[in-house]
Amino acid sequence: MSRIGVFDSGMGGLTVLEELQKVLPNENFIYYGDHENCPYGTKTKEELFLITSRIVDFFERLGCSVIVIACNTATTLCMKDLRKKYPHLIFVGTVPAIKVAYDKGYHRTLIMVTPATIASERTKELLQDYHRPDQELYLVACDGLAQAIEQKDDILIEKLLVRDLSKYRMMEIDSVVLGCTHYPWIKDKILKVLPGVAFLDGANGVAREVKRQLEMHHLENEGEPVYPPVILDSLDFKR
């Protein structure tokens, strides 16, 4: 029986878990929301590698052979090193859906990410590899937004969106890459600042890649899941 561990700095990765359940209804998922260390977007690479390594150790003790990094920041900063440290485990990460904007032919794409993601080498590679001559890409570091979403502070969320996005209102933006798994929770608020944009995120691509990995390594669960998704919070272990 395969177990799939999914983690993020808080509630954001639940958007990825939801898509995983749609694509893989027979699998057994354990979700770990790391509220203790939220937000990840302000951590250094060294800090985040230590944090994520501890989570991987925890998942390994629970018998997870596949681990989904449901966080753009942790993926871009840590996944390569985690694969080196744990070569016997299968890692699937999520990155800003810049390739999706490229493939679908959008012309003016706003890419919303955390400060750590914007500074990562992986993001720079994506921008270089998936940028057409007829396409304008605008990279926006949404400092503090993921934490405001965690806190469900609607006033602060709207204030930050106006701060970060309002200058793009007159630029005919046709698409927005939600480069943090927290951001799909606030599509309605983004539309108030940038009406009519299409939203792009990587959740479905992550789910399809997990499915491919399970099939390739013969780890699929043929029967019904043994249990519904287990949702854990790092703060529960501090009490």
N, C-alpha and C positions, 0 to 999 in steps of 0.2 A: 504494500500500500504506500503510494507516494504521498508526501506531505509538502505543501508549498508555503514557504514563509514569505510574507509581504510586509514591508516596513516603510515608514515615512516619519517625519518629525512630528506628526500629529494626525489630524483628520484628513489632510489632503489626499493621502494615498487610498482612502476609501473610494475615491472616484475610479482608481485603477482596479481595486478589488471588485467593484461592481461590474466592470467590463470583463474581468477574468471569470467571474461566475457565469456570465452570459455565454462566453465562448467555451468554458470548461465546466459544465454543470455537475460533472461526476467527481470532481477533484476535492480534496480536503485542504482548506486554507487556514492558516494562522496569521492574523494581522497584528502587528505591533506598532502602536502609535507612540512615538518617543517624545511625549510632551515635556519630559524633564529637560531635554536638550533643545527644545524648540526656541527659536528658528534655526534651521541648518544654514540658511543663506548668509549668516553673519560669521560662521565658523571658518577658521583656517583649514587648509587641506590636512594638516597634521592632526588638528583637533578632531576633525570629522572622521578621519581614518580610524582613530582610536575608538570613537563612539560607534561607528558602524561595525568594527571588528568585534566589539562586545555583543552587538546584536546578532551577528552571524554565529558567534559561539553559542549564544542562547538558542537560536534556531536549530543549530546542529545537535544540541542536547535533546531537543524535542523530536529529532528524527527527520528534519527537513532536508531533502536532497536538492531542491530547487528553491532559489531565493530571488524574489523580485524586489529590486530597489525602486520603490514607487515614489521617487524623488529625483527631480532633474539635477539638483545641486549635488546630492550624494553620488549619483551616477557619473556625472561629468568629472567630479573630483576624485572619486574613490574606487570605481568599479574595476579599473585596470589593475590596481594594486591588490584589491580583494581577490581577484582571480588568481593572482600570483601566490597570495598567502594561502588560499584554500583551493588548490587545483582539483580536488576531488568533488567540489560542489559546482552546481550549475547556476550561474548568475544571469539574470535578465534585467536590464535597466531601462530607464525612460529618459529621453533627451527631447529638447524643444523640437516641435514638428516642423522644422524648417524645410525638410525634404518634401513634406506633404504640400506646403505652399508652392514649392518648386514644381512638383508633379502636376498639381491641379491648375497651374497657369495663372495664379493670382499675380497682380501687377504692383500693388502697394500693400506690403505686409508689415504690420507692427508685431514685434516679438517681445512679449512681456516675460521677464525673467527676474530671478533674484540677483543681487550684486555678485554673489559667488559664482553663479552660473555664467554671468556675462563675462567674467574674467577667466573662465576656464579655457584650456587649450581645445577641448572637444567642441565647444561652441564656436570657436574660431575656425576649426576645421569644417564644421557644418556650413558656416557662412561662406567659406571659400568653395566648397564642393557643390553647393546647391544655390547658386545665384545666377539667374539668367540676365543677359544684357538688357532685356526690356522690363526688368523687375527692380523695384525699389524696396529695400529692407531697412526697417527702423528698429534698432535694438534699444529697449527701454529697461533700465534697472529699477524695479519697483521696490525700493527699500522700505521695509516695514509692513508691506501689504500682507504677506503670508501670516505674520503674527497677528495682525488686525483681524484677519479672517478666523484664525483660531479663537480669538477672544470674542468673536461675533459682535464686534464693535462697528455697527453700520455707519455711524457718523464718521468715524475715523476712516473706514474703507472708502466712503464717498469722497472725503477730503483728499485722500492719497490718490485716488483715481483722477480727480480734477487736476491735482498737482502734476501727475505724470503724463496724462493723456490729452488734456485739453488743447495743447498746442498743435495736435495733429488733426483737429476737427476739420480744418479747411483743406486738408491734403488728400481728400478722396481715398482714404484707407478702405480697402475692400476686404481685408482679412486680418485676423488677430491670432497669432500663435500663443496659446496659453502654456508658457514655458515653465510652469510650476503646477504641481498636481492640486494645489489649493485653489487655483484660479477658476476652474470650472464651476465652483460654488457661487461665483459672483457674476455670471454672464449677464444677468438682468441689469446689474449696476454698471457694467462696462458699456452696455448698449445705450444707457442714458447719456454717456459722454460721447460715444462713437456709434450713432444709430446705423443699423443696417449691415454691420460687418459680419462676415462669416467667421466662425470660431474653429480653430484647428488645435487638436491635442493628440498626444501619442498613445492614449489608453488602449485603443483597439489594436494598434500595432504591437504593443507590449503583450497583450493577450494572445495574439496570433503567434508571436515568437515563443511564448511559453508552451503553447500547444505543439509547435514544431519541435521544440527541445524534448518534450515528453515523448513524442512519437519516435524521435531519433534515438533516444536512450531507452526506449521500451519501458517507460515509467507510467503510462496511462493507467488510471483506475477504471476498470471495466464495469464495475457495479455502481450502485448508489453511493454517494459520499457517506462516510461513517458518522460524520457529525456536521452540523452547520458551521459556517466560518466562526472561528474563535477570535474574538476581538480583545486584545490586551493593551494596557496603557502602562508605560514605564513608571508613571507616578504611583500606580498601585503597588509597585514593588518597594516603594520608599516608605510606605505607611506601616 
